[in-house]
Amino acid sequence: TREESPPLNFKDAWFQGPSFLYESENKWPKDLKSSKSFGDVTCEQKHVNVISSADRNESPGPDESRFSSWIRLLMTTARVLLFIKKCQRKNMYINTELLKTAEEILIKKSQYDSFSNEIVCLQQNKPLDKNSRLLSLTPYLDGAGLLRVGGRINKIEGVHGPVK
């Protein structure tokens, strides 16, 4: 939510000035301090609270359609993360950790764009929709919040260890 300014009435005397200003100068009052010509100007103060909310259906992250390659998108995201770290007064440079974080952000965005309903169901521990493309792959969210699939091999009994 954001606070929004109330609409202004530009016909108000505070924006237009006193009415005598629209007349010729010879009709202006001679002594402005004692003049009653300001009768149309009143002091008015109103307290107004306006609350609005913006519902954005966009997923966070850069618009991948604006980049010609994965590496450009990845490096740009890493630069944005570097800028954020520098704003936090940490002397940083692009390293593998920053690139890994950038890659996770981009993968999360891509997954959310394609599988938002499935991700929400998994976050809320609800069953997936029967028409979900991922249902047969036993999807789950890992510790970083990335969507992973277990595959059909997890459903086979008697298979243990690294094969799974």
KEGULUM-67872 format. One record per residue (C-alpha): residue in one letter; chain; x, y, z. Coordinates in Angstrom, 3 decimals. Example, Ala and Ser with C-alpha at 12.3 -4.5 7.8 and 13.67 -1.06 7.14 Angstrom:
<sites>
res;chain;x;y;z
A;A;12.300;-4.500;7.800 $
S;A;13.670;-1.060;7.140 $
</sites>
This chain:
<sites>
res;chain;x;y;z
T;A;0.000;0.000;0.000 $
R;A;1.075;3.533;-0.634 $
E;A;-0.134;6.790;0.732 $
E;A;-1.750;8.816;-2.008 $
S;A;-2.222;12.564;-2.101 $
P;A;-5.820;13.726;-2.201 $
P;A;-6.943;15.362;-5.453 $
L;A;-6.320;19.101;-5.490 $
N;A;-8.963;21.655;-6.383 $
F;A;-7.069;24.058;-8.630 $
K;A;-10.061;26.423;-8.692 $
D;A;-9.422;27.117;-5.010 $
A;A;-8.404;30.683;-4.121 $
W;A;-5.044;29.434;-2.880 $
F;A;-4.142;28.419;-6.422 $
Q;A;-5.965;31.217;-8.267 $
G;A;-5.150;34.096;-5.938 $
P;A;-7.545;36.868;-4.922 $
S;A;-10.164;37.826;-7.485 $
F;A;-8.930;41.429;-7.858 $
L;A;-5.790;40.141;-9.601 $
Y;A;-7.914;39.333;-12.636 $
E;A;-9.002;42.954;-12.949 $
S;A;-7.012;45.913;-14.257 $
E;A;-4.488;47.480;-11.858 $
N;A;-6.501;50.660;-11.409 $
K;A;-9.248;48.559;-9.750 $
W;A;-6.832;47.002;-7.275 $
P;A;-7.169;48.138;-3.641 $
K;A;-4.774;50.929;-2.655 $
D;A;-3.983;49.611;0.826 $
L;A;-3.769;45.816;0.688 $
K;A;-3.433;45.335;4.468 $
S;A;-6.693;47.042;5.368 $
S;A;-8.542;45.929;2.280 $
K;A;-11.645;43.768;2.514 $
S;A;-10.942;42.471;-1.006 $
F;A;-9.518;39.282;0.381 $
G;A;-12.947;38.129;1.521 $
D;A;-12.978;35.369;-1.076 $
V;A;-9.756;33.879;0.330 $
T;A;-10.369;31.640;3.314 $
C;A;-8.033;29.458;5.258 $
E;A;-9.161;25.864;5.121 $
Q;A;-7.374;22.820;6.460 $
K;A;-8.582;19.290;5.948 $
H;A;-7.113;16.064;7.232 $
V;A;-7.537;13.322;4.675 $
N;A;-6.223;9.773;4.798 $
V;A;-6.145;7.877;1.536 $
I;A;-5.140;4.247;1.408 $
S;A;-4.659;2.414;-1.841 $
S;A;-3.177;-0.904;-2.783 $
A;A;-1.547;-1.988;-5.985 $
D;A;-2.019;-5.587;-7.010 $
R;A;0.911;-6.587;-9.151 $
N;A;0.811;-9.952;-10.824 $
E;A;4.400;-9.612;-11.939 $
S;A;7.076;-11.802;-10.477 $
P;A;10.147;-10.061;-9.075 $
G;A;13.288;-9.810;-11.154 $
P;A;14.363;-8.470;-14.523 $
D;A;12.393;-8.850;-17.732 $
E;A;14.258;-11.675;-19.436 $
S;A;12.878;-10.725;-22.861 $
R;A;15.118;-7.638;-22.818 $
F;A;18.332;-9.699;-22.858 $
S;A;19.923;-11.465;-25.804 $
S;A;21.581;-14.263;-23.848 $
W;A;21.553;-16.067;-20.519 $
I;A;25.018;-14.805;-19.585 $
R;A;23.999;-11.153;-20.157 $
L;A;20.909;-11.640;-17.994 $
L;A;22.964;-13.393;-15.314 $
M;A;25.722;-10.746;-15.288 $
T;A;23.195;-7.891;-15.168 $
T;A;21.397;-9.499;-12.235 $
A;A;24.740;-10.021;-10.489 $
R;A;25.599;-6.341;-11.059 $
V;A;22.301;-5.281;-9.495 $
L;A;23.038;-7.486;-6.484 $
L;A;26.540;-5.988;-6.312 $
F;A;25.042;-2.500;-6.348 $
I;A;22.729;-3.458;-3.474 $
K;A;25.675;-4.818;-1.478 $
K;A;27.699;-1.654;-2.164 $
C;A;24.787;0.465;-0.984 $
Q;A;24.953;-1.509;2.245 $
R;A;28.586;-0.317;2.534 $
K;A;30.123;-3.696;1.896 $
N;A;33.174;-3.552;-0.330 $
M;A;32.297;-6.282;-2.807 $
Y;A;32.975;-7.473;-6.302 $
I;A;31.256;-10.018;-8.514 $
N;A;32.293;-13.464;-7.335 $
T;A;30.917;-16.983;-7.630 $
E;A;28.692;-16.549;-4.579 $
L;A;27.079;-13.464;-6.101 $
L;A;26.653;-15.246;-9.450 $
K;A;25.041;-18.211;-7.678 $
T;A;22.617;-15.869;-5.875 $
A;A;21.812;-14.118;-9.168 $
E;A;21.198;-17.476;-10.832 $
E;A;18.868;-18.579;-8.009 $
I;A;16.885;-15.342;-8.351 $
L;A;16.516;-15.840;-12.104 $
I;A;15.525;-19.494;-11.733 $
K;A;12.955;-18.634;-9.036 $
K;A;11.493;-15.940;-11.293 $
S;A;11.309;-18.315;-14.234 $
Q;A;9.745;-21.056;-12.114 $
Y;A;7.219;-18.627;-10.653 $
D;A;6.293;-17.368;-14.129 $
S;A;5.605;-20.928;-15.302 $
F;A;4.422;-22.750;-12.168 $
S;A;3.031;-20.140;-9.768 $
N;A;-0.018;-22.246;-8.825 $
E;A;2.131;-25.292;-8.057 $
I;A;4.593;-23.238;-5.980 $
V;A;1.777;-21.721;-3.916 $
C;A;0.284;-25.183;-3.295 $
L;A;3.663;-26.551;-2.194 $
Q;A;4.280;-23.578;0.107 $
Q;A;0.906;-24.141;1.764 $
N;A;1.343;-27.942;1.912 $
K;A;-1.722;-28.438;-0.269 $
P;A;-2.072;-31.116;-2.962 $
L;A;-1.373;-30.091;-6.542 $
D;A;-4.154;-29.696;-9.056 $
K;A;-4.900;-32.944;-10.894 $
N;A;-4.218;-31.180;-14.216 $
S;A;-0.760;-29.973;-13.168 $
R;A;2.062;-30.818;-15.574 $
L;A;4.323;-31.494;-12.582 $
L;A;2.056;-33.887;-10.687 $
S;A;3.710;-37.079;-11.983 $
L;A;7.191;-35.740;-11.144 $
T;A;6.566;-35.349;-7.371 $
P;A;7.670;-31.709;-7.099 $
Y;A;8.942;-30.150;-3.876 $
L;A;10.564;-26.909;-2.720 $
D;A;14.149;-27.145;-1.541 $
G;A;15.698;-25.137;1.305 $
A;A;16.354;-22.154;-0.984 $
G;A;12.759;-22.120;-2.208 $
L;A;13.602;-23.542;-5.633 $
L;A;11.135;-25.906;-7.250 $
R;A;12.647;-29.381;-7.614 $
V;A;11.217;-32.613;-8.969 $
G;A;11.714;-36.020;-7.428 $
G;A;10.869;-37.930;-10.562 $
R;A;9.221;-41.297;-10.973 $
I;A;12.147;-43.234;-9.519 $
N;A;11.155;-42.137;-5.998 $
K;A;7.895;-44.042;-6.395 $
I;A;9.682;-47.351;-7.004 $
E;A;10.010;-49.507;-3.915 $
G;A;13.236;-51.358;-3.252 $
V;A;15.540;-48.773;-4.861 $
H;A;17.838;-47.141;-2.318 $
G;A;20.928;-44.969;-2.057 $
P;A;22.458;-42.916;-4.843 $
V;A;20.196;-44.422;-7.515 $
K;A;17.320;-42.385;-6.103 $
</sites>
